[in-house]
Amino acid sequence: MDCMIAVHLEAGAVSIRDKAAPERAAGFALLKTRVAGICNTDLELQRGYYGFLGTPGHEFVADVVEADNSALVGRRVVGEINLACGRCEFCAIGLGRHCLNWTVLGIVKHAGAFAEFFTLPEANLHVVPGGISDEEAVFVEPLAAACEILDQVEIPRAEQVAVLGPGKLGSLIAQVLRAHGANVTVFSRNMAKPRAAYRFVVDATGSAEGLKEAIAMARPRGTVVMKSTVHGDVPVDTAAVIVNEISLIGSRCGRFEPALELLKSRQVDVRSLLHAEFPLGEAAQAFAEAAKPGVLKILFRF
């Protein structure tokens, strides 16, 4: 296994390249990708987010080919995307997702899962239960990001919550919050949005305009959870935030355990978010399809 094919992003172009297969370092697993999903962050990387150059992809299901832990070999896994050093002050308090020396699968200095093979630390891996299909398990990473909201913000059951953005992440967030017991209203771009109406508003629009709308919808001393990753500056009316004493909460990755439990217990439906599948060799077409308005999850099938 000397070489493989992988997606390559550079200057906005999507191509397929022959690349050397990765070498497995101690403590890492060599993974063979089964399926991988394109998310909005991948599209933003294509547009220049993080100045990205290389192989993206962080939503995946894979088989463990090699590992120090022999019990992992041959198992079907998903994996947390943040690679922590284990030595810095944030790692010491259990916040490896905010490691001072971090790398991130398919986003920051670590080649991603849009390739036949890739590596991740064995500590990042979670074995997928047998009752969860590949098509469902590929949603664990974004589903965990949706679950992160409940780790950051205490939302009472039956509370009214607004979610801006009816796309992939917005739908997952709505399902997670409903499973928690919240009363969720999802707003699309063209829907009328009441001003100063909600104690909790989640922006999952993936647009620069979404945060402005979310702030306008939050009532005084309300909370806006920011889930959108957008390439470029996002203008914010700080006067509205200050005068209304609105809390802005940045929210990113989450723990995989609650996401796997939601899938296992059938409390969320992710299959309805599947749009189409492409072979890896048709990566340019897959990215183009994923970027179309209204398109939900695009998968690469290996």
N, C-alpha and C positions, 0 to 999 in steps of 0.2 A: 504494500500500500504506500507507494511513493508519491502519488499525485491524486488530485481530485478536481471536480469542478465546483465553482462557487460563484455567487453573485458578487459583482464589483460595482460600487458607486463612486463616481468621480465627475465633478463639475456638472452635476445634474443628470448625467448619463447613466443608464443601467445596462450592464453587459454581463456576459458569462465568461469566466476565465479559467484556465487550468492553473491550479495553485498547488504548492507542496502541501501534502497532508500534514496536519499539526503534530508536533512531538508532545508526548504526555510527560509533564513534570511530576515529581513526587507530590502526592496529595491530590492530584488531579485525575479525572476520568476522561478517557477518550470516548466520545459519543458519536454514534451514527444516526443521523437525523431520519425520522419517520415522516413527520409532517411539521410544517412551520407556517406561521401566520404573519401577514403584513398588517401592521397597525399604523395609526396616524403618525407616530414618532418616526417610523421608517420613511414615510413620505416627507416629513420635515427634514430628515437627514438628507434626502435627495435634493431638497431645496436649499441646503446649506447649513442646517442646524448643527452646531458644535464644530463647524468646519470639517465635517466627516469625510473620510476617504477610506475605502476598504469594503469589507464584507459586513453587511448589517444582519439583523435578525435576532430577536430575543424571545419570541413566543414559539415554543417548540415542544415536541415529544420525540424522545430519542431512545435508542438502545445503548446500554453500556457495553463497550467493546473491550476496554481494558481499564483496570482500576487497582489501586493498592488493596482495597477491601474486596476480597474475592466474592463476598456475598452480593455485591452489586453487579457483577459481570453477568450479562444476559438479561438484566432487568430493564423494564420499560420505565422511563423516568421523565419528569419535568425538572426545571431547575431555576433557582433564584438567580437573578441576573447581575447582582452587585458582588464584585470580588473584593473582599476586605483583606487588609494586611495582617490583622490580628494583633497589632502591636501599638497602634496609636491610641490617643485618649478616648476617641469615640468607640473604637473597638472594645476598649477596656470596660465600657459601661453598657455594652450590648447594642451599640448603634453602628454596627458594621455597614449598614446601608449609607452611612454618612462618613465613612472612613476617610481620613485625610489623604490617604494614598490610593484611593479607589481606582478601579477600572470597572467598566460595565460592558457586559456581553453585547456585542453588536452595536455599541454606541460610543464608548470611551476606551480606546486602547486595548481592546480585546476582540479578536475576530468573531463574528456572529454565526448564527445558526442557519443562514441561507447558504449552506454548503453541505457537501456529503458527510464531512466529519468536522468536529470542533471539540474543544476541551472546556471543562468547568471544574472547579474544586469539588471533590466528593462531598464536602460539607454542605454544598449548595443544592444537592440533589434530593428529590423526593420520589419515592417509588409510587407509580400510579396504581391504585386499586383495580382489580380485575373487572369490576362492574362499570368502569368509566372508559368510554371509547377514546381512540386517538382524536377524533373530531371534537370531542368534549374536552379532553385533557389539554388541548392546545390553548384553551381559554384560561387556564389556571393563572398565568401571569397577569393578564389584565383584570381577571376576576379578583385576584389578590389586591390589586391596586384599588379596586372598588371597595373591598373590605377594609382597606387602610383608613377610610373615612371614619369608621366606627371605632378604630383604635385611637384616633386623634380628637374626635369630637363626640361629646355625650349627647346623643339625640334621643329624647324620650319617645317611647312607643306612642303611636297615634299622632305624633307631631307632624304638622304640615311641612313638607320639604319640596322645594322647586329644583328640578334638574334641567339645566339648559343644554340641549344637544341630544337629538334622538338617534345618534349614531351608535357605533359598537360599544364604546365605553359608557356613553350615557345610558344605554339600555342595560348594561351590566350593573351600573350604579343604582339605577331604579329598582332592579330586581333584588339586589342585596339589601337596599334600604327597606323595601317592602317585606322581605323575609324577616327583617329585624322588627317590623311592626309599624314603620312610619307610613304616613299617608302622602304618597309621592305624586306630583304632577310633573310631567315631562313637557317641556316647551321646545318647539322647533323654531327655526329662524323667522318664519313668517307669522307666527302666532302673536296675538296681542299679549303683552306682559304687564301685569299689574305692578305699580310702583309701591315701594315701601310696604310690601305685603307679607314677606316671609321672614321667619326667624333664621332659617337655614336655606341657603341657596348654593347649588353646586354648578360650577361652570365646566362643562365637558364639551364645549362647542368646537374646540380646536381652532378657534379664530381669535384675532385681536379684539374684535368687537364684543366677544362673549363676556369678558370680564366687566366691561362697562355696563352691559345689560344686567349682569348679576348684581353688581353694586346698587344699581337703581332699584332692583326688586327687593333688596334686603331691608327689613324694617330697622329702625334705630336700635342699636346694640345687637343687631343680627350678626350672623357669621356667613361669610362667603368662602367656600372651599374651592380652591383653584386646581383643576385637574388638566388643563390644556397645556400642551407643550407647543409653542409657536416660534418659528424662526423669525427673529427680528424683534424690535422694540414693541411693547404693548402700552399704549397711552392709558393712564389712569387719572380720573378726576379725584385728586386727593382731598379736595374740599368736602366732597360728599362723604368720603370715608371718615374724615375727622369730625365733621359736624354731627354726623349720625352715629359716631363711635362704633363703626363696623369693624369686626375682626376679619382679617384676611388670612386664610390658612393655606399654605402651600402643601400639596399632597401628591405623593409619588408612588413608590412601590410599597407592597404590603406583604404580610406573612402568608405563606402558601397553605398552612394548615386549615384556616377557616374556609378558604376557597375550595380545597379538596373535599372538605366536609359538606359544603353546599352542593357540590356536584354529586357526591355519593348519596346524599339524602334526597336528591331530586327537588331541591327547593328553588333552583334556578333552571331556566331553559336556554341553553346556548346554541342548540342546533338551529333555532330559528334565525340566528345571525349569520349562518353560513351562506355565502353568495356563489362562489365558484372555486374550482381547483385548477391549478396549472402545474405542469412539470417544471423543474428548476430551469431547464433550457429555454423556457419561454418567460424569463424573468421580466424583460422589458414590457411585454404585453400584460403581465400580471400587475406590475406597478401602474401601468396606464389605466387598467381596469379599476384598480383600488382607488385611484385618484378621482374617479368620476363621482359626481354628486349622487348621494343616496345609496351608493354601493356599500355593503357591509363587509363581512370578513372574506378575504381572499387567502386561500391556502396554497402552499407548495406541497405537492405529494411526491415523496422520494421513492 
